[in-house]
Amino acid sequence: MLERKDRIDLGTHKLNTRMDGRGEDWIILSNSLGADLTMWDEQIDLLTQKYHVLRYDTRGHGGSDTVGGATTFADLNADVIALMDALEIEKAAFMGLSMGGMTGMGLAVDHADRITRVVCADGRADAPPPFKEMWDGRIAAVEQGGLEAIVEGTLASWFTEDWRNANTERLAQVREMVLSNDPQGYIACCHALKELDCLRRLPEAKAPILFVGGDQDMGAAPAVMQEMADATPGGVYKQVPHAAHVANINAPEAFNAAIAEFLGL
């Protein structure tokens, strides 16, 4: 399987990328807040059966640059299109989880000429007051104590207790992934999440969207994701059993089964 790693210059900043496979069709994978492109490792064997897979670290995460000031979803969407332009990718499918899935919804609304279909995993589409307040608390915690202050709570929300107890080595890898990010990049993206406002625009989505989420996800609860699917033309929600917020790692076989038909695999 072909693999290539590059930091792609978008003019004002560089994004760390990895490309796998040789398929003629492209799919772009976008990570959650606090993760990096390695969060998709359990999906690569499946996806490369058909796709040329482009993974990237969101700005402020992994090996990508942090850009000063608060990040917006307009920034995150523009990064995807700029990355496609830089790599001369005319059209691609897109899959993102949490913040990555939220990015995908915006692409389905505003860039359906470039994005053929979107998998939005474990995301939500709006930011009610309790959600905004949660991010204010998260920002304050990281400003005071760094990512160490939020890592254990993050892991508890990402994975079920049974999975954490049974997968201590993988859990340690994920903990290190979270802690390796730039705290300022993390905070910048928290500001984007505070201003999330895509639910009212989902009826305008022109690319098909599959919503996928863990049945034990508290941050993007099944009822929330079903509401999003109901608001989207042709939207479908599939639940991943025995999984919390990062369902693709928590229950990779069930997650892969949930996305396979939609992605033509």
Secondary structure, DSSP 8 states (H G I E B T S, - for coil): --EEEEEEE-SS-EEEEEEE---SEEEEEE--TT--GGGGGGGHHHHTTTEEEEEE--TTSTTS---SS---HHHHHHHHHHHHHHTT---EEEEEETHHHHHHHHHHHH-TTTEEEEEEES--SB--HHHHHHHHHHHHHHHHH-GGGTHHHHHHHHS-HHHHHH-HHHHHHHHHHHHTS-HHHHHHHHHHHHT-B-GGGGGG--S-EEEEEETT-STT-HHHHHHHHHHSTT-EEEEETT--SSHHHHSHHHHHHHHHTTTT-
